[in-house]
Each structure stands twice: as structure tokens, then as C-alpha cells.
Amino acid sequence: MSLTDALQALVGPAHVLIDPELRAPYETDWTGRFGSPAALVVRPGSTEEVASVLAACRAHGARVVPQGGNTGLVGASVPRAGEVVLSLTRLTGLSPVDPATAQVEAGAGVTLGALQAHAREAGFDAGLDFAARDTATLGGIAATNAGGLVAVRHGTARARIAGLEAVLGDGTILRRLSGLLKDNAGYDLPALLVGSEGTLGVITRVRWRLVARHRARIAALVPLDSIDAAAELLGALRTRVPSLEAVEFFLPEGLKLVCDHLRIDPPVRDAAVYVVTEAASNADPTEELADVLPDDALVADDTASRERLWRLRESHTEAIAAAGIPHKMDVGVPLPRLGEFLQRVPAVIEAVAPGARTILFGHLGDGNVHVNVLDLPSDEDAADEAVLRLVADLGGTISAEHGVGTVKARWLSLVRGQDEIAAMWAIKLALDPEELLNPGVMLPAR
């Protein structure tokens, strides 16, 4: 029996996509840079079907790329050499919220937006947010340890995951869904799988830690004359605003691109850097936030005005994509070196790609910078290497929240020692000895 026949028998013919037109949406990621034809796309509807699919692929020697909402930016969620794409979008089960533990179980195919709505109906919130909330799914979010806008208060996905269910490459199902706060019985396998980018197992279900829902919110857009002034504001926000939930930044070239794209005028004065911050509490946080803001800050204290303000930050990705196919890098820099990094990156890019445009924005609260390069010539590796070496020299990380993927695997040694990489490979081979799961992702070639 062929692999196609075996998979059709397991999940039904309607969920094994062979036709190129049906496969196409699963074969290219959001950047438009990565992807190639898949052998086929299979869409199991349960954890047991995922296990059967992986066992069948193993029996036929077929390599597998797990895929959620396919919002990845580093080539980790799309085929590269005729692999089988294992789509988890049908795993959309959501359990009732348990108010005593503030936890909920959710299938890997549940979008972040759906989780947020489900939690809010019960008086809670997800404790995670970013612009792709209505497309990104929890399986992929867990697999990449996604961060986002409120990580400064609630942490990344790893802090939100109380347990998970996953399937290894041979079809073995691992379940750790008790959600116990204190459980030291053996290795913490969920923590190992979170951030593993589908290289160790396929996450099929998560037990999610929720946070209290704060209904009183206030946001502000603050124009500042230097990154040092932004760092000073961040320090004041951390120490004097206990309800602080988000601190983002973008630069003049990004604001111009967004305003041109949205056909609006900039709402604040010209500045060297712009900070967007939000506070949330059960009581009105206006006074405590206003106490640390300069007089020329634009304050938004109702839902409509906050959404307009946040659109300036969240529309960066959309505006950049409308201007061309961007080359994206997601890095983290120690906050004391952030100003130096922002100052040096354009020159580093210009040195290897004269005429390229560099757009920088990101999460000020954790030093996560999204580097976007437009009008880059074909030699993209030179730009990657130049920026990533700069990051490493400043004591940062080559991947802050989007993952290493295939794009950065060759440069993992910039921030991880050879012994550490060897230990990672040992774990990979212990759980996936035939290297069937997401080959070429995260780890450099042995």
C-alpha cells in the first residue's frame, strides 16, 4: 500500500491533499521567501490520528513537517525537500475554563484569538498577544515559544503552558496534562518540547495558564529624542507602574511607512524613537501611567483610541510587506546595548547591501528587535551573517521569539557552544532517531 493510500485510510480522502492547487497554501510561509512542493498534505482530526499518521510516515520513510497556522517567518513550517506536511488545524477542541486553577485545555489547531475570546467569556485572558492572533495556532505558538506584546508582564508561551500532549516520530503519545503547579516527578518534558520547533515531537494539545482579565486599560504613544530616553522611560514604567502590560518601540522610518500605507498623518511630533505602552488593571491605571509620561505623550483611554494607537505598531508588518518582500530577522539584545545595536544595524546592512532599506521595531521591554530589510539583493546570507554576528558580539540571541528555523540553523554556534549543540543533537536523536521530524530545522548539520 502506498503512503497516500495508507493516509487516506487513516484520516479520509478529503484530508489528504495531493492536488497542487490544494497543497499550495501549505507550501509557502508568510514571508513568501520559504517553501517548496510537498509530497502531500495530511490533516488528521485527533491526537490518535496524528499518531497513526506519523507511524505510517515512519513505515514509508517519509519525513514530516508539522504545521499550525503557517505564520512562521524562518522556514520551519513549510516543506523544503518534498516532505509530508502534517497540518494540525483540525485539532480545535477547547475545554471549559477551570476557574479554580485558571487553566484550560486546547487543541493545537486553536488560534490565539479563539483562546482569548474563550478565556474572556469566563473572566480571564490568555496572557499572550500579537498581531497574528487570528491565524497563529497554539501548537505552533508552543513549538516556537512565541512571545509578543505582553511578554513584559506575562512571559512567553513557556510561562503560559502548564502541560501538553505530543506525539513522537514513531507514533508514541506523550501526555502531561495534569496542570499541577508542583510536580517534580522526573524530567519536565513539556518544557523540553516548548520551543523545539517540531524537531522532537508534534504538539497536539496544551494546558494553558490563564491570567486575570483587566477591564480598565490606558495606552500611550510617546515621542522621544533618543533610545537612552526610551530606556529611562522603561525604568520608570517598571518601577512606578505596577499595572504595566506592554512597552513597544518603533523608529521614524517605520512610522512613515505605516502612515503612508494607512494614508494617515503622524499623530505626534517628529522624534528619534517612539514608545507605545499600555497599563491594565481592575482599577483605572490612568493616574499611575500619566505620572511617568512626558507632556507630549498621546494618551488613549478608550477602546477605539487605543486600537488606533496600537495600529501604528501592529501595522508595521503589513506595511513592510506591502512595500516589497521583506527579509526578516528576529533577534534579542541586552537592554544596555540596545541603543548601540539600533545605531549600528543600518550601517551593517548598507555595507553588504548598498541601497537596502532597514526597518527596525519591536518589544522594548525585553530587548526583542524585529529587523526588516527591503530591496535586498540576492545575497541574503551576507545580510543575515552581518546582523547575527553583531547581535552575538553584543551578547544577544539570534532568535528571540520566531525560532531558529532553517534560516539561522547554520549560525546557531554564534550563541550556543559546541558542547551545548552536541547535547541538543543527543536529545534529538534520542526522541527522533531516524530524523523524520522537521529535518534541517534549528540544529546545524552534524
N, C-alpha and C positions, 0 to 999 in steps of 0.2 A: 504493500500500500504506500502511495506517495505521501509526502508530508502534507500536501494540500488536502488530499482525501482524509487523512487522519485528523487534521484540524477541523475540517468540515463536519466530521462525525462527532467531534467533541463539543463544538460551540454552535453548529448550524451553518449552512452555506451562506446565509445572509451576513454572517460576521467574519467571513474570511474574504478579504478584498484582494482580487487578483487584477482586475481591470486597471490599466494605468491611470485613467481619469479618476477612479475612486480612490486609488492609492495616493494621488498627488498631494492632497492636503497634509498627509502624514510624513511626507518625504523632504520637506523644507522647513527650516525653523523661522522664527520671527525676523531675523536679520536679513533673510534672503541669501545669505552667503553660504550656508551649510546644507548638505543633503545630497542624496543620490537615490536612484531607484531601489526600492525594497524588493526582496523576494516575494513578499506578500504582507498584508496587514491582518492581524488576528485580534478580535475584540471579545475576550471572554467576559462572562457575566457574573462570575463569582470567584471567590478565592480557590475553590476546588477546581474550577475550570482553568484558572491560571496555573495551578499545579499540574494538571493534566497536559496543558499546552506546553509547559516547559519540559515535562518528561518526554513528550513526543518530539519536541525540537532536539532534545539531547539524543534521543534514539536515532534521529536522522542526521546528527552532526551539524545542526543549523544554529548559527549564532543569533542572539536576540538583543534588540534594543528596546528596553521598556520606555513607554511614552505616556505622559499625562496630558496636560493641556497644550503641550508643544510650544510653550512660551520661552523656552531656553534660548540663551544667546551665545553659547560656547560650543555648539556642535555635539552635545551629549545626548540629545533626544531624537536624533534622526539617523537613518541608515547611512553608512559610509561605503560598504562593500557588499551590497546585496543581502544584508541581514533581514531577518524577520522583525517587523515592528509589532510589539506587543502593546496594544492600546488599552489603557485601564479606564477609559471614560465611561464605561457602563457600570462601574462599581460606585454607585451613587447612594448607597444606604446611609441614613442618618438616624441614630438612636435618639430618644428623648434626652434632654439635658438632665443630668443628675445634680440638683441644686446643692445637695449636701457636700459633694466633692468638687462642684464646679467643673465637671468634666462631661464630655460627650464622645461617643464613638462615631466615626465617619469613614466611609469608603474612600479609597484612593482617588476615585473619579469625582468626588465632591469639590466644587470650586470654592475658593476662599470667600467669594461673595455669598454663596449659598450658606456656608458655615456662619458668616457674620449675621445674616438675616435670621437664621435658626436660633443662634445664641441670643440675639437681641429680643426676640419674642419671649424668651424666658428670663429677661432681665440681666443678661450677661453680654459679653463681647468676646471676639476671637483673640484679642491681644496681638494681632498681626494685621498689617495692611500695606498694600502697594497698588500701583495703578492697574496692574493686570489682574485685579481681584476677581473679575467676572469670567476669566479664561483659565488662569492658573489653577491647578488642582492640588489637593492636599498630598497625594502621593509624590508628585514632583516637588512640591514645597518641602516635604520631609527629606526627600532624596538629595536635595541641594542645600538643605539648611538655610532656606531663604530668610531674608531679614526684612527690610522695608522701612516704612515711615515711623513706626512707633517702637522700634527696637531699643531706643534710648531708655524707654520705660519698661518694656515687657520682654526684651530679649529677642533672639532669633527663633526660628522654628524649634530648635533643640530645646529651648526653655519651655515651650508650649506642649511638647509631646510627652505624655505620661506613660505611653506604651504603644506597641504596634504589633501588627501581624504582617508576615512577609513569607515569600516562597523562594527557596534556594534554587539554583540552576538544575538540580536533579529532581525537582518537584516536591521536596520536603517542605512542609508548612511549619513555620515557627510562630508561636503566639505568646505574647506577653501583654495582656490587656487588662490586668487587674487594676491598674491605676494607683497602686499603693504608693504613698509618699515615701515610706521607709521599707525598702526591700533590698537587702544586701546578699541575697542568695545567689552567688555566682556572678559571672561576667554580665555587664549591662549591655546586652545585645541590641536593644533599641537604640542606645546612644551610639553604638558602632555603626548601625545601618543608616542613621540620620546623617546626611552629608556624604554618603558613599556613592552617590550619583548612579545608582543602579548597577554597580560593579560587583556587589556582594550578594544581593537578593532583590526581589521585586516586592516593594511595599504595597500591600493590598488594603490595609485598614490601619487607622491611627486612633488612639485615645487621646483626645485633645484637652489640655488645661485651658479653661476659660478665665476671663478676668471680669471684675465688676464693670457694669456699664455706667459710664458717667454721662449724664444728660446735659450738664452745664459746660459749655465749651467757649473758648475765645481763641482767636488766631491773630497773628500779626505778620506783616511784611516789613522788614527793617532794612533800609539802605544804609550801608556802612562804607567807610573810606579805606579800609584795609582788612586783610584777613586777621591781623592782630586784634583789631577792634571786634571782629566776629568771635574770636577766641575769648576775649574779655567778656563779651555778652554771654557766651556759653557758660562761662564760670559763674556769672551772676544768676543765670537761669537755673543752673544745677543747685546752687546753694540757697536761693531765695524763693524758688517757685516749686514747692513740693508736688504740685499737680502737673508738672511739665510732662508732655507726652511726645512731642516731636520737635526736632531742630534740624532744618534742612538748609541748603545753600545753593545758589547758582550765581553765575557771573554775567557781566553786561552783554557779551555776545550771545549767551543763551537766552537772556530776556528779550533781546532784539529779535532773535529768530522766532521765539514763541509769539511775540506781539505781531510780527509780520504775518505769521501763519494764521493767527486768530483774527487778524485785522482789527486790532485794538491799540490804543495808546498806552505806554507805560504808566502805571498808576502812582509811581513815586519818582523822586528825583534821581538823576544820574548818580551812580555810586560805583565803587570798586568791587563790591560784593553785596549780595542780597541774602538775607536770612529770613526764612519762613519758620515760625514757631507756633506751637499750639499747646494750650493747657486745658485739662479736663478734670472735672471734679463733680461731686454731688452738690456742693455749694458753688456759687458764682466765683470763678477764679479771676475775674477781671481785675480786681484791685491788686492782687499779688503779682500778676503779669505786668500790669501797667507800671508798677513801681520800678521795674528794671528796664523799661523801654525808653529809647530816646524820643524827643518830642516829635520828630518827623516820621515815626513809625505809622504805618497804615493798619488800623485795628479793625478786625471783623468779628462782630459779636452775635451774628445771627446766621442761620444755615445758608441762606443764599449768598451772603457776602463772604462767608468762609469758603464756600465752594468756588466762587470766582477767584478768590485769592489763591487757593490751592491749585487751581487750574494752571496758574503760571508755572508752578513747579511740575505738576504731573504731565503737562503737555509738552515737556521737553523731548521726550522720546518720540512722540507723534510728529512734532515739528522737525526734528532732525531727520526722521525717516522720509518726510515729505520733501526735504532738500536733497536727498540722494540716498544711496545705500551706504549706511554708516559702518565704519569699523569700530567695534566696541571693546572696551577693556574695563573690567570691574576690579578695582584694587582697594586696599586699605592702607592708610598711612598713619603713623603715630601722630596724635594731635599737635604736639610741639613742632613737628616737621611739616605740617600740612601747608602752611604758607609757602615754604620753600618748594614743596612739590608743585603747587599750583603755578608758581612763578616759573619753574624750570620746564614744565611739560611742553608748552608751545614751542620753545626753542629746541627741545629734544626731537619733537616731531618734524619741525622745519629742517633740521639737519639731515634727516633721512628721507624726507618727502617734501621738498620745496613747494610751496603753494597750497598745501593741505590746510584745511580749517579744523581747529581743535575746539570742541565744546565740552566744558567741564561743569558738572553739577553733582550733587549727592547728599549724603547724610552727615551733617556737621557733627552731630552728637557722638558718632563712633568713627569718624575719620574715613568713611567709605566714599570713594570718589568714582564716579562713572565717567570714563574718558571716552569721548566720541570723536572720531576723526572722519571728516568728509573730504572728498576729492583726493583720496589716497591712490597713488599709482599701484600697479600690480604687485610690487614687492611689499606685501603687508607684513611679512615676518620681520623685516627690519624695524618697522614702527613698533611692533609688539615687543621685540627684544629690547629696544632702546628704553621704552617706558617701564617694562618689567624690571630691567636692571636698575633703573633709577629708584623704583619702589623698594627693591631689595637693599640697595645702598642706604636708603633712609630708614631701614628697619621695619618695613611694611610687609604686606602679603600680596601675592599675585592674584588672589581670589578672595573677595570679601563676602559675597553672597550669591553670585550666579554659578559658582562651581568652576572647576578646572577644565572639565570637558576634554575635547580633543585639541582645542586651540592652544592651551597652556601646558599640556602634559609634558612637553619637552623641556619646559622651563621650571618644572617643579623643584629641581635641585637648587634653584636660586634661594628658596626659602625653607627647604627641608634637606637635612643631611642624608648622606648615602645610607647610613645605618637605619635611619628612620624610613627611608623609601624601601629598603630591603625588608623591614618589618611589615610595611604595608603590603608588599608583594606576598609575604608569607601568609598574611591573613587572607588575601585574595585567593591564593592557591588552595588554602585550607577549605574555604567555603565554595569556591568555583574552580575546581582543579582542571577542568577542561577549557577554562576561559571562554565560556559561552555567553556570559552576560556583559553587555556593553563593552566589547573589546576596543582597546585604543583610548578609552576614556580615563582621565585622571592620572593614571600611572605611566611614567615614561617607559619605553620599551626596555626589556631586560637585556 
